[in-house]
């Protein structure tokens, strides 16, 4: 659920996460967007893949709902 103040993510009808987008430095969240489902491996959050990283990785998506209020 995306409004001028925050974005909320829901999984199975329950709020999973919420992030404020009201700050001026987050102005990009007040422009048009598109959905991108990504199975990224590595990066600043998870670190680089190493010998313990399991490949291949998989992402299964049953459905994505997009609606406008």
N, CA, C and O atoms as a Maestro MAE file, in Angstrom:
{
 s_m_m2io_version
 :::
 2.0.0
}

f_m_ct {
 s_m_title
 :::
 protein
 m_atom[276] {
  # First column is atom index #
  i_m_mmod_type
  r_m_x_coord
  r_m_y_coord
  r_m_z_coord
  i_m_residue_number
  s_m_chain_name
  s_m_pdb_residue_name
  s_m_pdb_atom_name
  i_m_atomic_number
  :::
  1 25 0.861 -1.158 0.000 1 A "UNK " " N  " 7
  2 3 0.000 0.000 0.000 1 A "UNK " " CA " 6
  3 2 0.904 1.216 0.000 1 A "UNK " " C  " 6
  4 15 1.740 1.372 0.890 1 A "UNK " " O  " 8
  5 25 0.743 2.080 -0.992 2 A "UNK " " N  " 7
  6 3 1.650 3.195 -1.213 2 A "UNK " " CA " 6
  7 2 0.851 4.478 -1.159 2 A "UNK " " C  " 6
  8 15 -0.078 4.665 -1.944 2 A "UNK " " O  " 8
  9 25 1.202 5.370 -0.237 3 A "UNK " " N  " 7
  10 3 0.563 6.683 -0.177 3 A "UNK " " CA " 6
  11 2 1.648 7.745 -0.034 3 A "UNK " " C  " 6
  12 15 2.821 7.384 0.057 3 A "UNK " " O  " 8
  13 25 1.320 9.020 -0.009 4 A "UNK " " N  " 7
  14 3 2.359 10.060 0.035 4 A "UNK " " CA " 6
  15 2 3.258 10.005 1.274 4 A "UNK " " C  " 6
  16 15 4.340 10.593 1.264 4 A "UNK " " O  " 8
  17 25 2.846 9.326 2.322 5 A "UNK " " N  " 7
  18 3 3.626 9.293 3.550 5 A "UNK " " CA " 6
  19 2 4.435 8.025 3.763 5 A "UNK " " C  " 6
  20 15 5.497 8.067 4.384 5 A "UNK " " O  " 8
  21 25 3.943 6.884 3.252 6 A "UNK " " N  " 7
  22 3 4.632 5.624 3.536 6 A "UNK " " CA " 6
  23 2 4.282 4.557 2.505 6 A "UNK " " C  " 6
  24 15 3.305 4.674 1.766 6 A "UNK " " O  " 8
  25 25 5.115 3.505 2.478 7 A "UNK " " N  " 7
  26 3 4.857 2.306 1.696 7 A "UNK " " CA " 6
  27 2 4.766 1.155 2.691 7 A "UNK " " C  " 6
  28 15 5.615 1.017 3.571 7 A "UNK " " O  " 8
  29 25 3.731 0.329 2.545 8 A "UNK " " N  " 7
  30 3 3.560 -0.845 3.391 8 A "UNK " " CA " 6
  31 2 3.507 -2.084 2.505 8 A "UNK " " C  " 6
  32 15 2.888 -2.064 1.441 8 A "UNK " " O  " 8
  33 25 4.159 -3.166 2.945 9 A "UNK " " N  " 7
  34 3 4.157 -4.430 2.231 9 A "UNK " " CA " 6
  35 2 3.344 -5.433 3.031 9 A "UNK " " C  " 6
  36 15 3.443 -5.491 4.256 9 A "UNK " " O  " 8
  37 25 2.543 -6.219 2.333 10 A "UNK " " N  " 7
  38 3 1.692 -7.213 2.971 10 A "UNK " " CA " 6
  39 2 1.967 -8.591 2.387 10 A "UNK " " C  " 6
  40 15 2.175 -8.727 1.182 10 A "UNK " " O  " 8
  41 25 1.968 -9.607 3.233 11 A "UNK " " N  " 7
  42 3 2.086 -10.994 2.814 11 A "UNK " " CA " 6
  43 2 0.916 -11.744 3.429 11 A "UNK " " C  " 6
  44 15 0.743 -11.752 4.648 11 A "UNK " " O  " 8
  45 25 0.123 -12.368 2.590 12 A "UNK " " N  " 7
  46 3 -1.061 -13.097 3.042 12 A "UNK " " CA " 6
  47 2 -1.965 -12.221 3.904 12 A "UNK " " C  " 6
  48 15 -2.524 -12.686 4.896 12 A "UNK " " O  " 8
  49 25 -2.105 -10.953 3.522 13 A "UNK " " N  " 7
  50 3 -3.003 -10.038 4.209 13 A "UNK " " CA " 6
  51 2 -2.463 -9.435 5.489 13 A "UNK " " C  " 6
  52 15 -3.142 -8.624 6.119 13 A "UNK " " O  " 8
  53 25 -1.242 -9.817 5.895 14 A "UNK " " N  " 7
  54 3 -0.651 -9.276 7.116 14 A "UNK " " CA " 6
  55 2 0.490 -8.343 6.769 14 A "UNK " " C  " 6
  56 15 1.311 -8.642 5.902 14 A "UNK " " O  " 8
  57 25 0.537 -7.184 7.469 15 A "UNK " " N  " 7
  58 3 1.600 -6.216 7.171 15 A "UNK " " CA " 6
  59 2 2.951 -6.825 7.519 15 A "UNK " " C  " 6
  60 15 3.193 -7.243 8.652 15 A "UNK " " O  " 8
  61 25 3.824 -6.864 6.518 16 A "UNK " " N  " 7
  62 3 5.150 -7.429 6.653 16 A "UNK " " CA " 6
  63 2 6.166 -6.351 7.022 16 A "UNK " " C  " 6
  64 15 7.067 -6.580 7.830 16 A "UNK " " O  " 8
  65 25 6.005 -5.152 6.408 17 A "UNK " " N  " 7
  66 3 6.955 -4.068 6.645 17 A "UNK " " CA " 6
  67 2 6.295 -2.749 6.290 17 A "UNK " " C  " 6
  68 15 5.312 -2.706 5.551 17 A "UNK " " O  " 8
  69 25 6.853 -1.673 6.829 18 A "UNK " " N  " 7
  70 3 6.360 -0.329 6.548 18 A "UNK " " CA " 6
  71 2 7.546 0.622 6.545 18 A "UNK " " C  " 6
  72 15 8.432 0.516 7.393 18 A "UNK " " O  " 8
  73 25 7.568 1.553 5.591 19 A "UNK " " N  " 7
  74 3 8.676 2.498 5.482 19 A "UNK " " CA " 6
  75 2 8.136 3.886 5.176 19 A "UNK " " C  " 6
  76 15 7.350 4.060 4.245 19 A "UNK " " O  " 8
  77 25 8.554 4.869 5.954 20 A "UNK " " N  " 7
  78 3 8.148 6.247 5.709 20 A "UNK " " CA " 6
  79 2 8.854 6.778 4.465 20 A "UNK " " C  " 6
  80 15 10.045 6.535 4.270 20 A "UNK " " O  " 8
  81 25 8.118 7.504 3.628 21 A "UNK " " N  " 7
  82 3 8.706 8.144 2.442 21 A "UNK " " CA " 6
  83 2 8.420 9.637 2.451 21 A "UNK " " C  " 6
  84 15 8.448 10.283 1.403 21 A "UNK " " O  " 8
  85 25 8.147 10.189 3.628 22 A "UNK " " N  " 7
  86 3 7.766 11.595 3.746 22 A "UNK " " CA " 6
  87 2 8.961 12.548 3.662 22 A "UNK " " C  " 6
  88 15 8.778 13.724 3.346 22 A "UNK " " O  " 8
  89 25 10.177 12.069 3.937 23 A "UNK " " N  " 7
  90 3 11.352 12.945 3.948 23 A "UNK " " CA " 6
  91 2 11.675 13.456 2.544 23 A "UNK " " C  " 6
  92 15 11.466 12.753 1.555 23 A "UNK " " O  " 8
  93 25 12.186 14.683 2.468 24 A "UNK " " N  " 7
  94 3 12.511 15.307 1.184 24 A "UNK " " CA " 6
  95 2 13.516 14.494 0.376 24 A "UNK " " C  " 6
  96 15 13.434 14.468 -0.852 24 A "UNK " " O  " 8
  97 25 14.467 13.826 1.042 25 A "UNK " " N  " 7
  98 3 15.481 13.050 0.311 25 A "UNK " " CA " 6
  99 2 14.925 11.772 -0.303 25 A "UNK " " C  " 6
  100 15 15.647 11.065 -1.006 25 A "UNK " " O  " 8
  101 25 13.661 11.463 -0.051 26 A "UNK " " N  " 7
  102 3 13.010 10.296 -0.647 26 A "UNK " " CA " 6
  103 2 12.001 10.704 -1.722 26 A "UNK " " C  " 6
  104 15 11.007 10.012 -1.944 26 A "UNK " " O  " 8
  105 25 12.259 11.813 -2.376 27 A "UNK " " N  " 7
  106 3 11.326 12.341 -3.383 27 A "UNK " " CA " 6
  107 2 11.128 11.389 -4.559 27 A "UNK " " C  " 6
  108 15 10.108 11.476 -5.243 27 A "UNK " " O  " 8
  109 25 12.079 10.477 -4.814 28 A "UNK " " N  " 7
  110 3 11.914 9.531 -5.924 28 A "UNK " " CA " 6
  111 2 10.705 8.629 -5.723 28 A "UNK " " C  " 6
  112 15 10.179 8.084 -6.694 28 A "UNK " " O  " 8
  113 25 10.259 8.460 -4.497 29 A "UNK " " N  " 7
  114 3 9.083 7.631 -4.231 29 A "UNK " " CA " 6
  115 2 7.771 8.353 -4.500 29 A "UNK " " C  " 6
  116 15 6.694 7.804 -4.266 29 A "UNK " " O  " 8
  117 25 7.863 9.572 -4.988 30 A "UNK " " N  " 7
  118 3 6.669 10.338 -5.341 30 A "UNK " " CA " 6
  119 2 6.553 10.490 -6.856 30 A "UNK " " C  " 6
  120 15 5.841 11.366 -7.348 30 A "UNK " " O  " 8
  121 25 7.258 9.630 -7.589 31 A "UNK " " N  " 7
  122 3 7.228 9.606 -9.055 31 A "UNK " " CA " 6
  123 2 6.691 8.250 -9.513 31 A "UNK " " C  " 6
  124 15 6.526 7.338 -8.703 31 A "UNK " " O  " 8
  125 25 6.419 8.120 -10.817 32 A "UNK " " N  " 7
  126 3 5.923 6.855 -11.359 32 A "UNK " " CA " 6
  127 2 6.964 5.745 -11.194 32 A "UNK " " C  " 6
  128 15 8.168 5.982 -11.287 32 A "UNK " " O  " 8
  129 25 6.471 4.537 -10.949 33 A "UNK " " N  " 7
  130 3 7.317 3.361 -10.735 33 A "UNK " " CA " 6
  131 2 6.792 2.192 -11.543 33 A "UNK " " C  " 6
  132 15 5.706 2.265 -12.118 33 A "UNK " " O  " 8
  133 25 7.566 1.105 -11.588 34 A "UNK " " N  " 7
  134 3 7.123 -0.155 -12.161 34 A "UNK " " CA " 6
  135 2 7.583 -1.269 -11.223 34 A "UNK " " C  " 6
  136 15 8.474 -1.065 -10.398 34 A "UNK " " O  " 8
  137 25 6.981 -2.427 -11.350 35 A "UNK " " N  " 7
  138 3 7.305 -3.557 -10.478 35 A "UNK " " CA " 6
  139 2 8.459 -4.351 -11.087 35 A "UNK " " C  " 6
  140 15 8.481 -4.633 -12.284 35 A "UNK " " O  " 8
  141 25 9.404 -4.697 -10.238 36 A "UNK " " N  " 7
  142 3 10.532 -5.525 -10.638 36 A "UNK " " CA " 6
  143 2 10.705 -6.604 -9.574 36 A "UNK " " C  " 6
  144 15 11.002 -6.295 -8.420 36 A "UNK " " O  " 8
  145 25 10.523 -7.853 -9.949 37 A "UNK " " N  " 7
  146 3 10.767 -8.977 -9.047 37 A "UNK " " CA " 6
  147 2 12.180 -9.474 -9.331 37 A "UNK " " C  " 6
  148 15 12.496 -9.839 -10.464 37 A "UNK " " O  " 8
  149 25 13.023 -9.488 -8.314 38 A "UNK " " N  " 7
  150 3 14.440 -9.714 -8.517 38 A "UNK " " CA " 6
  151 2 14.958 -10.755 -7.532 38 A "UNK " " C  " 6
  152 15 14.653 -10.696 -6.340 38 A "UNK " " O  " 8
  153 25 15.722 -11.685 -8.020 39 A "UNK " " N  " 7
  154 3 16.392 -12.666 -7.171 39 A "UNK " " CA " 6
  155 2 17.878 -12.319 -7.171 39 A "UNK " " C  " 6
  156 15 18.689 -12.987 -7.813 39 A "UNK " " O  " 8
  157 25 18.213 -11.264 -6.442 40 A "UNK " " N  " 7
  158 3 19.602 -10.799 -6.390 40 A "UNK " " CA " 6
  159 2 20.409 -11.696 -5.455 40 A "UNK " " C  " 6
  160 15 19.891 -12.181 -4.449 40 A "UNK " " O  " 8
  161 25 21.657 -11.909 -5.788 41 A "UNK " " N  " 7
  162 3 22.560 -12.691 -4.956 41 A "UNK " " CA " 6
  163 2 23.742 -11.799 -4.616 41 A "UNK " " C  " 6
  164 15 24.395 -11.259 -5.509 41 A "UNK " " O  " 8
  165 25 24.018 -11.646 -3.326 42 A "UNK " " N  " 7
  166 3 25.125 -10.806 -2.883 42 A "UNK " " CA " 6
  167 2 24.677 -9.384 -2.634 42 A "UNK " " C  " 6
  168 15 23.481 -9.104 -2.553 42 A "UNK " " O  " 8
  169 25 25.638 -8.487 -2.513 43 A "UNK " " N  " 7
  170 3 25.341 -7.089 -2.268 43 A "UNK " " CA " 6
  171 2 25.700 -6.667 -0.853 43 A "UNK " " C  " 6
  172 15 26.193 -7.469 -0.060 43 A "UNK " " O  " 8
  173 25 25.447 -5.401 -0.545 44 A "UNK " " N  " 7
  174 3 25.837 -4.836 0.743 44 A "UNK " " CA " 6
  175 2 25.115 -5.508 1.909 44 A "UNK " " C  " 6
  176 15 25.700 -5.680 2.978 44 A "UNK " " O  " 8
  177 25 23.860 -5.887 1.718 45 A "UNK " " N  " 7
  178 3 23.083 -6.467 2.819 45 A "UNK " " CA " 6
  179 2 23.515 -7.905 3.135 45 A "UNK " " C  " 6
  180 15 23.764 -8.239 4.293 45 A "UNK " " O  " 8
  181 25 23.600 -8.731 2.129 46 A "UNK " " N  " 7
  182 3 23.870 -10.155 2.355 46 A "UNK " " CA " 6
  183 2 25.346 -10.524 2.213 46 A "UNK " " C  " 6
  184 15 25.755 -11.598 2.653 46 A "UNK " " O  " 8
  185 25 26.135 -9.668 1.618 47 A "UNK " " N  " 7
  186 3 27.536 -9.983 1.382 47 A "UNK " " CA " 6
  187 2 27.733 -10.735 0.081 47 A "UNK " " C  " 6
  188 15 26.765 -11.146 -0.559 47 A "UNK " " O  " 8
  189 25 28.969 -10.913 -0.306 48 A "UNK " " N  " 7
  190 3 29.290 -11.611 -1.552 48 A "UNK " " CA " 6
  191 2 29.065 -13.116 -1.412 48 A "UNK " " C  " 6
  192 15 29.252 -13.682 -0.335 48 A "UNK " " O  " 8
  193 25 28.659 -13.762 -2.514 49 A "UNK " " N  " 7
  194 3 28.539 -15.224 -2.474 49 A "UNK " " CA " 6
  195 2 29.904 -15.853 -2.180 49 A "UNK " " C  " 6
  196 15 30.938 -15.322 -2.585 49 A "UNK " " O  " 8
  197 25 29.899 -16.971 -1.484 50 A "UNK " " N  " 7
  198 3 31.137 -17.706 -1.210 50 A "UNK " " CA " 6
  199 2 30.875 -19.209 -1.371 50 A "UNK " " C  " 6
  200 15 29.854 -19.604 -1.935 50 A "UNK " " O  " 8
  201 25 31.771 -20.021 -0.889 51 A "UNK " " N  " 7
  202 3 31.660 -21.476 -1.065 51 A "UNK " " CA " 6
  203 2 30.431 -22.063 -0.380 51 A "UNK " " C  " 6
  204 15 30.001 -23.163 -0.726 51 A "UNK " " O  " 8
  205 25 29.855 -21.341 0.593 52 A "UNK " " N  " 7
  206 3 28.670 -21.849 1.292 52 A "UNK " " CA " 6
  207 2 27.366 -21.428 0.622 52 A "UNK " " C  " 6
  208 15 26.292 -21.884 1.012 52 A "UNK " " O  " 8
  209 25 27.456 -20.565 -0.378 53 A "UNK " " N  " 7
  210 3 26.257 -20.089 -1.074 53 A "UNK " " CA " 6
  211 2 25.688 -21.206 -1.942 53 A "UNK " " C  " 6
  212 15 26.410 -21.844 -2.708 53 A "UNK " " O  " 8
  213 25 24.382 -21.432 -1.809 54 A "UNK " " N  " 7
  214 3 23.718 -22.500 -2.554 54 A "UNK " " CA " 6
  215 2 23.261 -21.964 -3.910 54 A "UNK " " C  " 6
  216 15 22.541 -20.968 -3.986 54 A "UNK " " O  " 8
  217 25 23.689 -22.637 -4.978 55 A "UNK " " N  " 7
  218 3 23.243 -22.315 -6.336 55 A "UNK " " CA " 6
  219 2 22.686 -23.573 -6.968 55 A "UNK " " C  " 6
  220 15 23.158 -24.655 -6.621 55 A "UNK " " O  " 8
  221 25 21.720 -23.513 -7.867 56 A "UNK " " N  " 7
  222 3 21.048 -22.278 -8.248 56 A "UNK " " CA " 6
  223 2 20.021 -21.847 -7.201 56 A "UNK " " C  " 6
  224 15 19.538 -22.668 -6.420 56 A "UNK " " O  " 8
  225 25 19.698 -20.579 -7.192 57 A "UNK " " N  " 7
  226 3 18.637 -20.033 -6.351 57 A "UNK " " CA " 6
  227 2 17.356 -19.992 -7.171 57 A "UNK " " C  " 6
  228 15 17.404 -19.946 -8.401 57 A "UNK " " O  " 8
  229 25 16.202 -20.008 -6.489 58 A "UNK " " N  " 7
  230 3 14.917 -19.994 -7.183 58 A "UNK " " CA " 6
  231 2 13.970 -19.022 -6.489 58 A "UNK " " C  " 6
  232 15 14.042 -18.831 -5.275 58 A "UNK " " O  " 8
  233 25 13.098 -18.423 -7.253 59 A "UNK " " N  " 7
  234 3 12.032 -17.596 -6.710 59 A "UNK " " CA " 6
  235 2 10.737 -18.041 -7.362 59 A "UNK " " C  " 6
  236 15 10.612 -18.030 -8.587 59 A "UNK " " O  " 8
  237 25 9.785 -18.430 -6.546 60 A "UNK " " N  " 7
  238 3 8.486 -18.857 -7.042 60 A "UNK " " CA " 6
  239 2 7.455 -17.813 -6.624 60 A "UNK " " C  " 6
  240 15 7.336 -17.492 -5.441 60 A "UNK " " O  " 8
  241 25 6.716 -17.288 -7.587 61 A "UNK " " N  " 7
  242 3 5.710 -16.259 -7.317 61 A "UNK " " CA " 6
  243 2 4.370 -16.786 -7.806 61 A "UNK " " C  " 6
  244 15 4.207 -17.074 -8.991 61 A "UNK " " O  " 8
  245 25 3.418 -16.911 -6.903 62 A "UNK " " N  " 7
  246 3 2.081 -17.348 -7.290 62 A "UNK " " CA " 6
  247 2 1.335 -16.237 -8.005 62 A "UNK " " C  " 6
  248 15 0.718 -16.458 -9.047 62 A "UNK " " O  " 8
  249 25 1.396 -15.042 -7.437 63 A "UNK " " N  " 7
  250 3 0.712 -13.908 -8.056 63 A "UNK " " CA " 6
  251 2 1.195 -12.609 -7.433 63 A "UNK " " C  " 6
  252 15 1.740 -12.601 -6.329 63 A "UNK " " O  " 8
  253 25 0.991 -11.526 -8.142 64 A "UNK " " N  " 7
  254 3 1.272 -10.173 -7.665 64 A "UNK " " CA " 6
  255 2 0.007 -9.358 -7.900 64 A "UNK " " C  " 6
  256 15 -0.562 -9.386 -8.992 64 A "UNK " " O  " 8
  257 25 -0.419 -8.650 -6.901 65 A "UNK " " N  " 7
  258 3 -1.643 -7.846 -7.034 65 A "UNK " " CA " 6
  259 2 -1.263 -6.366 -7.141 65 A "UNK " " C  " 6
  260 15 -0.483 -5.847 -6.343 65 A "UNK " " O  " 8
  261 25 -1.828 -5.716 -8.133 66 A "UNK " " N  " 7
  262 3 -1.646 -4.275 -8.297 66 A "UNK " " CA " 6
  263 2 -3.026 -3.659 -8.383 66 A "UNK " " C  " 6
  264 15 -3.861 -4.094 -9.175 66 A "UNK " " O  " 8
  265 25 -3.261 -2.656 -7.575 67 A "UNK " " N  " 7
  266 3 -4.543 -1.981 -7.615 67 A "UNK " " CA " 6
  267 2 -4.356 -0.502 -7.353 67 A "UNK " " C  " 6
  268 15 -3.317 -0.073 -6.852 67 A "UNK " " O  " 8
  269 25 -5.352 0.258 -7.689 68 A "UNK " " N  " 7
  270 3 -5.312 1.701 -7.480 68 A "UNK " " CA " 6
  271 2 -6.544 2.105 -6.686 68 A "UNK " " C  " 6
  272 15 -7.661 1.684 -6.990 68 A "UNK " " O  " 8
  273 25 -6.325 2.934 -5.656 69 A "UNK " " N  " 7
  274 3 -7.446 3.399 -4.832 69 A "UNK " " CA " 6
  275 2 -8.273 4.401 -5.578 69 A "UNK " " C  " 6
  276 15 -9.262 4.905 -5.045 69 A "UNK " " O  " 8
  :::
 }
 m_bond[275] {
  # First column is bond index #
  i_m_from
  i_m_to
  i_m_order
  :::
  1 1 2 1
  2 2 3 1
  3 3 4 2
  4 3 5 1
  5 5 6 1
  6 6 7 1
  7 7 8 2
  8 7 9 1
  9 9 10 1
  10 10 11 1
  11 11 12 2
  12 11 13 1
  13 13 14 1
  14 14 15 1
  15 15 16 2
  16 15 17 1
  17 17 18 1
  18 18 19 1
  19 19 20 2
  20 19 21 1
  21 21 22 1
  22 22 23 1
  23 23 24 2
  24 23 25 1
  25 25 26 1
  26 26 27 1
  27 27 28 2
  28 27 29 1
  29 29 30 1
  30 30 31 1
  31 31 32 2
  32 31 33 1
  33 33 34 1
  34 34 35 1
  35 35 36 2
  36 35 37 1
  37 37 38 1
  38 38 39 1
  39 39 40 2
  40 39 41 1
  41 41 42 1
  42 42 43 1
  43 43 44 2
  44 43 45 1
  45 45 46 1
  46 46 47 1
  47 47 48 2
  48 47 49 1
  49 49 50 1
  50 50 51 1
  51 51 52 2
  52 51 53 1
  53 53 54 1
  54 54 55 1
  55 55 56 2
  56 55 57 1
  57 57 58 1
  58 58 59 1
  59 59 60 2
  60 59 61 1
  61 61 62 1
  62 62 63 1
  63 63 64 2
  64 63 65 1
  65 65 66 1
  66 66 67 1
  67 67 68 2
  68 67 69 1
  69 69 70 1
  70 70 71 1
  71 71 72 2
  72 71 73 1
  73 73 74 1
  74 74 75 1
  75 75 76 2
  76 75 77 1
  77 77 78 1
  78 78 79 1
  79 79 80 2
  80 79 81 1
  81 81 82 1
  82 82 83 1
  83 83 84 2
  84 83 85 1
  85 85 86 1
  86 86 87 1
  87 87 88 2
  88 87 89 1
  89 89 90 1
  90 90 91 1
  91 91 92 2
  92 91 93 1
  93 93 94 1
  94 94 95 1
  95 95 96 2
  96 95 97 1
  97 97 98 1
  98 98 99 1
  99 99 100 2
  100 99 101 1
  101 101 102 1
  102 102 103 1
  103 103 104 2
  104 103 105 1
  105 105 106 1
  106 106 107 1
  107 107 108 2
  108 107 109 1
  109 109 110 1
  110 110 111 1
  111 111 112 2
  112 111 113 1
  113 113 114 1
  114 114 115 1
  115 115 116 2
  116 115 117 1
  117 117 118 1
  118 118 119 1
  119 119 120 2
  120 119 121 1
  121 121 122 1
  122 122 123 1
  123 123 124 2
  124 123 125 1
  125 125 126 1
  126 126 127 1
  127 127 128 2
  128 127 129 1
  129 129 130 1
  130 130 131 1
  131 131 132 2
  132 131 133 1
  133 133 134 1
  134 134 135 1
  135 135 136 2
  136 135 137 1
  137 137 138 1
  138 138 139 1
  139 139 140 2
  140 139 141 1
  141 141 142 1
  142 142 143 1
  143 143 144 2
  144 143 145 1
  145 145 146 1
  146 146 147 1
  147 147 148 2
  148 147 149 1
  149 149 150 1
  150 150 151 1
  151 151 152 2
  152 151 153 1
  153 153 154 1
  154 154 155 1
  155 155 156 2
  156 155 157 1
  157 157 158 1
  158 158 159 1
  159 159 160 2
  160 159 161 1
  161 161 162 1
  162 162 163 1
  163 163 164 2
  164 163 165 1
  165 165 166 1
  166 166 167 1
  167 167 168 2
  168 167 169 1
  169 169 170 1
  170 170 171 1
  171 171 172 2
  172 171 173 1
  173 173 174 1
  174 174 175 1
  175 175 176 2
  176 175 177 1
  177 177 178 1
  178 178 179 1
  179 179 180 2
  180 179 181 1
  181 181 182 1
  182 182 183 1
  183 183 184 2
  184 183 185 1
  185 185 186 1
  186 186 187 1
  187 187 188 2
  188 187 189 1
  189 189 190 1
  190 190 191 1
  191 191 192 2
  192 191 193 1
  193 193 194 1
  194 194 195 1
  195 195 196 2
  196 195 197 1
  197 197 198 1
  198 198 199 1
  199 199 200 2
  200 199 201 1
  201 201 202 1
  202 202 203 1
  203 203 204 2
  204 203 205 1
  205 205 206 1
  206 206 207 1
  207 207 208 2
  208 207 209 1
  209 209 210 1
  210 210 211 1
  211 211 212 2
  212 211 213 1
  213 213 214 1
  214 214 215 1
  215 215 216 2
  216 215 217 1
  217 217 218 1
  218 218 219 1
  219 219 220 2
  220 219 221 1
  221 221 222 1
  222 222 223 1
  223 223 224 2
  224 223 225 1
  225 225 226 1
  226 226 227 1
  227 227 228 2
  228 227 229 1
  229 229 230 1
  230 230 231 1
  231 231 232 2
  232 231 233 1
  233 233 234 1
  234 234 235 1
  235 235 236 2
  236 235 237 1
  237 237 238 1
  238 238 239 1
  239 239 240 2
  240 239 241 1
  241 241 242 1
  242 242 243 1
  243 243 244 2
  244 243 245 1
  245 245 246 1
  246 246 247 1
  247 247 248 2
  248 247 249 1
  249 249 250 1
  250 250 251 1
  251 251 252 2
  252 251 253 1
  253 253 254 1
  254 254 255 1
  255 255 256 2
  256 255 257 1
  257 257 258 1
  258 258 259 1
  259 259 260 2
  260 259 261 1
  261 261 262 1
  262 262 263 1
  263 263 264 2
  264 263 265 1
  265 265 266 1
  266 266 267 1
  267 267 268 2
  268 267 269 1
  269 269 270 1
  270 270 271 1
  271 271 272 2
  272 271 273 1
  273 273 274 1
  274 274 275 1
  275 275 276 2
  :::
 }
}
